[in-house]
């Protein structure tokens, strides 16, 4: 036997262990370079549902997802598990985590209000998400994708609250939140036009201080007759020519303010500032559980009208009532002038039956202060206002994701267990293979 054959005979027992080590190394390298994954769970719990994946296919260009979350491992892990599904399906989904405590100025500028809030940016449009579920993220993506379709017009020229204004009574901060979410806002003076623009998706009337002219009221009524959507933010005092509007949609506003003595329990010293903690069942308030504050609000009453369907969306507590005398503080010591609550201060209205593919939608609020610059930051005022806008612009009719009912079996390891598993797979298993090869070699010798 030549020296070459002798060398091969000595190396032969080592070839199989060496081949295994090389193969394992190649698989480890390949898994780090390529992101092919399979979801073998019974209900596909680790994969995107079909509606979500179909939406991603329609979105061209990058999607930036920025999570403002403190360095809590559980919170970040939960959010990461949801968002990584989108990254797996669309390579140009970019996920960033930022600790809000390190960038307080940016948090304030972007309007971040909760720990773990997700900011989605696509084609220059922005949506914010506070719930870390696939349905919440996908619906936000759907809204930001179709944002260019939504024109919101608000009336001016009568002392109304300005959606772009900076005064305390204006709605500039709320308007800015809508702009950042992709809505298009346009002021309009009804005395300067012949009709409301046909591309108006939503008309907002925010507390006019002087009477609207008959011609202006005619345009508003024609807008409603054509199926237009309306948000009317009323305020205490004269309706300033809008009684015709209230009569047309079958509503009546109270002449007195809503008084609720239980506001003292929430640290509010004025009984005319009702604090709302519960909401009727409605698409606007579905899953909404935040406290809201309504400074000096009127009650909204539905009149008997077979042409409309009425649904309360905001109601005060059982101990509240409508007070027509002043001072209101003194009324707390007296018998209420009206029966006790709950009292409706926000009403959603739709035709009965619907006359359009997208049924006409109207919301009337007894108070416009809750969305003003001075009070928007109280509780969930901003979130409720955005929910109202979403419903009025049909953004509640988004993607209803199918439930995944597959059994979920979690495999959770402690840090020690994870360390043992890592050491075992990296060192113990190769060592056993090496030892096996060595034993086989010795026996053959």
C-alpha positions as CSV (number, residue, x, y, z in Angstrom):
1,X,0.0,0.0,0.0
2,X,1.4,3.3,-1.1
3,X,1.8,6.4,1.1
4,X,-1.2,8.0,-0.6
5,X,-3.5,5.1,0.2
6,X,-2.2,4.9,3.8
7,X,-3.0,8.6,4.3
8,X,-6.5,8.2,2.9
9,X,-7.1,5.2,5.2
10,X,-6.1,7.3,8.2
11,X,-8.3,10.3,7.2
12,X,-11.3,8.2,6.2
13,X,-12.8,7.8,9.7
14,X,-12.6,11.6,10.1
15,X,-14.4,12.5,6.9
16,X,-17.9,11.8,8.0
17,X,-17.8,14.0,11.2
18,X,-16.0,16.7,9.2
19,X,-18.7,16.5,6.5
20,X,-21.5,16.8,9.2
21,X,-19.8,19.9,10.7
22,X,-19.4,21.5,7.3
23,X,-23.0,20.8,6.4
24,X,-24.3,22.2,9.7
25,X,-22.1,25.3,9.2
26,X,-23.5,25.8,5.7
27,X,-27.1,25.5,6.9
28,X,-26.4,28.1,9.6
29,X,-24.9,30.5,7.1
30,X,-27.7,29.9,4.6
31,X,-30.4,30.5,7.2
32,X,-28.8,33.9,8.0
33,X,-28.7,34.9,4.4
34,X,-32.3,33.8,3.3
35,X,-35.6,34.4,5.1
36,X,-37.6,31.4,4.0
37,X,-40.0,30.4,6.7
38,X,-42.9,28.0,7.1
39,X,-45.8,28.3,9.6
40,X,-46.8,24.9,10.8
41,X,-49.2,26.0,13.5
42,X,-52.7,24.6,13.2
43,X,-54.3,28.0,12.6
44,X,-51.5,29.8,10.9
45,X,-51.1,31.9,14.0
46,X,-47.6,33.2,13.0
47,X,-48.6,34.3,9.4
48,X,-50.5,37.2,7.9
49,X,-54.1,36.5,7.0
50,X,-55.1,36.6,3.3
51,X,-56.6,40.2,3.5
52,X,-53.4,41.6,5.0
53,X,-51.1,39.9,2.4
54,X,-53.4,41.0,-0.4
55,X,-53.2,44.6,0.8
56,X,-49.4,44.5,1.0
57,X,-49.4,43.3,-2.6
58,X,-51.2,46.4,-3.7
59,X,-48.9,48.8,-1.8
60,X,-46.0,49.8,-4.0
61,X,-43.0,51.4,-2.4
62,X,-41.5,51.4,1.1
63,X,-43.5,51.4,4.4
64,X,-41.9,52.9,7.5
65,X,-43.1,51.6,10.8
66,X,-41.7,53.5,13.8
67,X,-42.5,52.2,17.3
68,X,-42.2,54.6,20.2
69,X,-41.8,52.1,23.0
70,X,-39.9,52.2,26.3
71,X,-37.2,49.5,26.8
72,X,-39.6,47.0,28.2
73,X,-38.7,43.6,26.8
74,X,-42.3,42.2,26.9
75,X,-43.8,45.2,25.2
76,X,-41.2,45.4,22.5
77,X,-41.3,41.7,21.9
78,X,-45.1,41.7,21.5
79,X,-45.0,44.5,19.0
80,X,-42.1,42.9,17.1
81,X,-44.0,39.6,16.8
82,X,-46.8,41.4,15.0
83,X,-44.8,43.7,12.8
84,X,-42.2,41.1,11.7
85,X,-45.0,39.3,9.8
86,X,-45.3,42.3,7.5
87,X,-41.6,42.4,7.0
88,X,-41.5,38.8,6.0
89,X,-44.1,39.4,3.3
90,X,-42.9,42.7,2.0
91,X,-39.1,43.3,2.0
92,X,-39.3,47.1,2.0
93,X,-41.2,47.3,5.3
94,X,-38.8,49.0,7.6
95,X,-39.3,48.7,11.4
96,X,-37.7,51.1,13.9
97,X,-37.9,51.1,17.7
98,X,-37.4,54.4,19.5
99,X,-37.4,55.0,23.3
100,X,-39.7,58.0,23.7
101,X,-37.7,59.2,26.8
102,X,-34.7,59.8,24.6
103,X,-36.5,62.0,22.1
104,X,-39.1,64.1,24.0
105,X,-39.2,66.9,21.5
106,X,-39.9,64.5,18.6
107,X,-42.6,62.7,20.7
108,X,-44.4,66.0,21.2
109,X,-44.0,67.1,17.6
110,X,-45.4,63.9,16.2
111,X,-48.3,63.7,18.7
112,X,-47.2,60.5,20.4
113,X,-49.4,59.9,23.4
114,X,-49.0,56.3,24.5
115,X,-46.1,53.9,25.2
116,X,-45.9,51.5,22.3
117,X,-47.6,53.8,19.8
118,X,-46.9,52.8,16.2
119,X,-46.4,55.4,13.5
120,X,-46.9,54.2,10.0
121,X,-45.7,56.3,7.1
122,X,-46.5,55.6,3.5
123,X,-46.2,57.9,0.4
124,X,-46.0,60.9,2.7
125,X,-49.1,60.0,4.6
126,X,-49.2,58.9,8.3
127,X,-51.4,56.8,10.6
128,X,-50.9,56.1,14.3
129,X,-51.8,52.8,15.9
130,X,-52.1,52.1,19.6
131,X,-53.3,48.5,19.5
132,X,-50.7,45.9,18.5
133,X,-52.9,43.5,16.6
134,X,-52.9,42.5,12.9
135,X,-56.3,44.0,12.4
136,X,-55.3,47.4,13.8
137,X,-52.1,47.5,11.8
138,X,-53.7,46.4,8.5
139,X,-56.6,48.8,8.8
140,X,-54.2,51.6,9.4
141,X,-52.3,50.6,6.3
142,X,-55.6,50.6,4.4
143,X,-56.4,54.1,5.6
144,X,-53.1,55.5,4.7
145,X,-53.2,53.9,1.3
146,X,-56.6,55.5,0.4
147,X,-56.1,58.8,2.3
148,X,-55.9,60.9,-0.9
149,X,-59.6,60.3,-1.6
150,X,-60.9,62.1,1.5
151,X,-61.6,65.8,1.2
152,X,-62.9,67.5,4.4
153,X,-64.5,70.9,4.1
154,X,-65.4,73.2,7.0
155,X,-67.4,76.4,7.0
156,X,-65.9,79.8,7.7
157,X,-67.1,83.4,7.8
158,X,-69.4,83.1,10.8
159,X,-66.9,83.0,13.7
160,X,-66.6,79.2,13.5
161,X,-63.8,77.3,15.2
162,X,-60.9,77.1,12.7
163,X,-59.5,73.6,11.9
164,X,-56.2,75.3,11.1
165,X,-56.3,77.9,13.8
166,X,-54.0,78.3,16.8
167,X,-56.3,80.1,19.3
168,X,-57.5,78.1,22.3
169,X,-61.1,77.8,21.0
170,X,-59.9,76.7,17.5
171,X,-59.4,73.1,16.3
172,X,-55.9,73.5,14.9
173,X,-54.4,70.6,16.8
174,X,-57.2,68.3,15.8
175,X,-56.9,69.5,12.2
176,X,-53.2,68.9,12.3
177,X,-53.8,65.3,13.5
178,X,-56.1,64.8,10.6
179,X,-53.6,66.2,8.1
180,X,-50.9,63.9,9.5
181,X,-53.2,61.0,8.9
182,X,-53.7,61.8,5.3
183,X,-57.0,63.8,5.3
184,X,-57.2,66.8,3.0
185,X,-58.8,69.9,4.7
186,X,-60.2,72.9,2.9
187,X,-62.0,75.9,4.4
188,X,-65.0,77.2,2.5
189,X,-67.1,80.4,2.8
190,X,-70.6,79.5,1.6
191,X,-71.3,83.2,0.7
192,X,-68.5,83.0,-2.0
193,X,-69.7,79.9,-3.8
194,X,-72.8,78.7,-5.6
195,X,-72.7,75.1,-4.3
196,X,-70.7,72.9,-2.0
197,X,-67.9,71.2,-4.1
198,X,-68.9,67.8,-5.4
199,X,-65.6,66.2,-4.1
200,X,-66.5,67.0,-0.5
201,X,-66.5,63.7,1.5
202,X,-67.3,65.4,4.8
203,X,-68.7,68.8,5.8
204,X,-67.8,70.2,9.3
205,X,-69.8,73.0,11.0
206,X,-68.0,74.0,14.2
207,X,-70.0,76.5,16.3
208,X,-70.8,79.6,14.2
209,X,-71.3,82.8,16.2
210,X,-73.6,84.6,13.7
211,X,-76.5,83.5,11.7
212,X,-76.1,81.6,8.5
213,X,-77.9,83.3,5.6
214,X,-80.9,81.6,3.9
215,X,-78.8,80.9,0.8
216,X,-76.1,79.2,2.8
217,X,-78.7,77.1,4.6
218,X,-80.2,76.1,1.2
219,X,-76.7,74.9,0.1
220,X,-76.3,72.8,3.3
221,X,-79.8,71.3,2.8
222,X,-79.0,70.5,-0.8
223,X,-75.7,68.9,0.3
224,X,-77.6,66.6,2.7
225,X,-80.3,65.9,0.1
226,X,-77.5,64.6,-2.1
227,X,-76.3,62.2,0.6
228,X,-73.5,64.3,2.0
229,X,-71.9,63.5,5.3
230,X,-71.9,66.1,8.1
231,X,-70.2,66.7,11.5
232,X,-71.9,69.4,13.5
233,X,-70.1,70.6,16.6
234,X,-72.6,72.7,18.4
235,X,-72.0,75.0,21.3
236,X,-74.2,76.5,24.1
237,X,-76.3,79.5,23.1
238,X,-78.2,80.4,19.9
239,X,-77.9,77.9,17.1
240,X,-77.4,80.9,14.8
241,X,-79.7,79.9,12.0
242,X,-79.1,76.2,12.2
243,X,-82.5,75.3,13.6
244,X,-83.5,74.5,10.1
245,X,-80.6,72.0,9.9
246,X,-81.6,70.4,13.2
247,X,-85.2,70.1,12.1
248,X,-84.2,68.5,8.8
249,X,-82.2,65.7,10.5
250,X,-84.8,65.2,13.2
251,X,-82.8,66.5,16.2
252,X,-83.2,69.1,18.9
253,X,-80.6,70.7,21.1
254,X,-81.3,71.5,24.7
255,X,-81.6,75.1,26.0
256,X,-79.7,74.3,29.1
257,X,-76.3,72.8,29.9
258,X,-75.7,69.3,31.1
259,X,-74.7,69.2,34.8
260,X,-73.0,66.2,36.3
261,X,-71.9,66.4,40.0
262,X,-69.9,63.2,39.7
263,X,-67.2,65.0,37.8
264,X,-65.8,65.9,41.3
265,X,-64.7,62.3,41.6
266,X,-62.5,62.7,38.6
267,X,-60.8,65.9,39.8
268,X,-62.9,68.3,37.7
269,X,-64.3,71.1,39.9
270,X,-66.9,72.4,37.4
271,X,-70.1,70.4,37.3
272,X,-70.8,71.7,33.7
273,X,-67.7,69.8,32.5
274,X,-69.1,66.2,32.3
275,X,-66.6,63.4,32.3
276,X,-67.7,60.4,30.2
277,X,-66.5,57.0,31.1
278,X,-68.9,54.7,29.2
279,X,-70.2,54.7,25.6
280,X,-73.1,53.0,23.8
281,X,-72.4,50.2,21.4
282,X,-71.7,51.8,18.0
283,X,-68.9,51.4,15.3
284,X,-67.5,54.8,16.5
285,X,-67.1,53.6,20.1
286,X,-66.3,49.9,19.4
287,X,-63.5,49.0,21.7
288,X,-63.2,52.6,22.9
289,X,-62.7,52.7,26.7
290,X,-60.9,56.1,27.3
291,X,-62.3,58.9,29.5
292,X,-63.4,62.0,27.7
293,X,-64.1,65.5,28.9
294,X,-66.9,67.8,27.5
295,X,-66.7,71.4,28.7
296,X,-70.2,73.0,28.8
297,X,-72.2,70.7,26.5
298,X,-75.8,70.7,25.3
299,X,-78.0,67.6,25.2
300,X,-78.9,66.2,21.8
301,X,-82.5,64.9,21.6
302,X,-83.8,62.7,18.7
303,X,-87.3,63.6,17.6
304,X,-89.8,61.3,16.0
305,X,-88.8,61.1,12.4
306,X,-89.3,58.0,10.1
307,X,-86.7,59.2,7.7
308,X,-83.7,58.8,10.0
309,X,-82.2,56.3,12.4
310,X,-80.6,57.7,15.6
311,X,-77.8,56.1,17.7
312,X,-76.4,57.8,20.8
313,X,-72.6,57.6,20.8
314,X,-71.7,59.7,23.9
315,X,-73.8,59.7,27.1
316,X,-73.3,61.2,30.5
317,X,-73.6,59.5,33.9
318,X,-76.8,58.4,35.6
319,X,-76.6,61.4,38.1
320,X,-76.5,64.1,35.4
321,X,-79.3,66.4,34.3
322,X,-80.0,69.4,32.1
323,X,-79.9,72.6,34.1
324,X,-81.5,75.8,32.7
325,X,-80.9,78.1,35.7
326,X,-77.7,79.8,36.8
327,X,-75.4,79.8,38.6
328,X,-74.9,76.1,37.9
329,X,-72.8,75.5,41.0
330,X,-75.9,76.4,43.1
331,X,-78.0,73.9,41.2
332,X,-76.0,71.1,42.8
333,X,-77.7,71.9,46.1
334,X,-81.2,72.0,44.6
335,X,-83.6,69.6,43.0
336,X,-82.6,69.0,39.3
337,X,-84.7,70.9,36.9
338,X,-85.0,67.8,34.6
339,X,-85.1,64.1,35.2
340,X,-81.7,62.5,35.8
341,X,-79.5,60.9,33.2
342,X,-78.0,59.3,31.3
343,X,-78.2,62.2,28.8
344,X,-77.1,61.9,25.2
345,X,-74.5,64.6,24.2
346,X,-73.4,62.9,20.9
347,X,-75.7,61.4,18.3
348,X,-75.0,59.5,15.1
349,X,-77.7,59.7,12.4
350,X,-78.3,57.6,9.2
351,X,-81.2,57.4,6.7
352,X,-83.8,54.8,7.4
353,X,-83.6,52.9,5.2
354,X,-80.3,53.7,3.6
355,X,-80.7,55.3,0.1
356,X,-77.0,54.9,-1.1
357,X,-74.4,52.2,-1.5
358,X,-72.5,54.1,1.3
359,X,-75.3,55.2,3.6
360,X,-75.3,58.8,4.5
361,X,-73.7,59.6,7.9
362,X,-74.2,62.5,10.3
363,X,-72.8,63.2,13.7
364,X,-74.1,66.0,16.0
365,X,-72.2,66.8,19.2
366,X,-73.5,69.1,21.9
367,X,-70.1,70.5,22.5
368,X,-67.2,71.6,20.2
369,X,-64.8,72.4,23.0
370,X,-63.8,68.8,23.5
371,X,-61.8,69.0,20.2
372,X,-60.5,72.5,20.8
373,X,-56.8,73.3,21.3
374,X,-57.5,74.0,25.0
375,X,-59.1,70.6,25.8
376,X,-58.0,68.2,23.1
377,X,-55.3,66.7,25.3
378,X,-57.7,65.6,28.0
379,X,-58.2,61.8,28.2
380,X,-59.3,60.3,24.9
381,X,-60.7,63.4,23.3
382,X,-58.4,63.2,20.3
383,X,-59.0,59.5,19.8
384,X,-62.8,59.9,20.0
385,X,-62.7,62.8,17.5
386,X,-60.6,60.7,15.1
387,X,-63.0,57.8,15.5
388,X,-65.9,60.1,14.5
389,X,-64.0,61.3,11.4
390,X,-63.1,57.7,10.5
391,X,-66.7,56.6,10.7
392,X,-68.0,59.7,8.8
393,X,-65.5,59.0,6.0
394,X,-66.3,55.2,5.9
395,X,-63.0,54.2,7.3
396,X,-64.7,51.9,9.8
397,X,-65.7,49.7,6.8
398,X,-62.2,48.4,6.5
399,X,-60.7,44.9,6.7
400,X,-62.4,42.5,9.0
401,X,-59.7,39.8,9.5
402,X,-60.8,36.3,10.0
403,X,-60.2,34.9,13.5
404,X,-57.5,32.2,13.8
405,X,-58.8,29.4,16.0
406,X,-55.8,27.0,15.8
407,X,-54.6,25.9,19.2
408,X,-51.6,27.9,20.4
409,X,-49.0,26.0,22.3
410,X,-46.3,28.2,23.7
411,X,-42.8,27.0,24.4
412,X,-41.2,29.4,26.9
413,X,-37.7,29.0,28.1
414,X,-36.0,30.8,31.0
415,X,-32.7,32.5,30.4
416,X,-30.9,29.5,31.9
417,X,-32.8,27.1,29.7
418,X,-32.1,29.1,26.6
419,X,-28.4,29.2,27.5
420,X,-28.3,25.4,28.0
421,X,-30.1,24.9,24.6
422,X,-27.7,27.2,22.8
423,X,-24.6,25.5,24.3
424,X,-26.0,22.1,23.5
425,X,-26.7,22.9,19.9
426,X,-23.4,24.7,19.3
427,X,-20.9,22.6,21.2
428,X,-22.4,19.4,22.8
429,X,-24.0,18.1,19.6
430,X,-20.9,18.6,17.4
431,X,-18.8,17.1,20.2
432,X,-21.0,14.0,20.3
433,X,-20.7,13.6,16.5
434,X,-16.9,13.9,16.8
435,X,-16.8,11.3,19.6
436,X,-19.0,8.9,17.6
437,X,-16.6,9.2,14.7
438,X,-13.7,8.7,16.9
439,X,-15.2,5.5,18.5
440,X,-16.0,4.1,15.1
441,X,-12.5,4.7,14.0
442,X,-11.0,3.1,17.0
443,X,-13.2,0.0,16.6
444,X,-12.2,-0.4,13.0
445,X,-8.5,-0.2,14.0
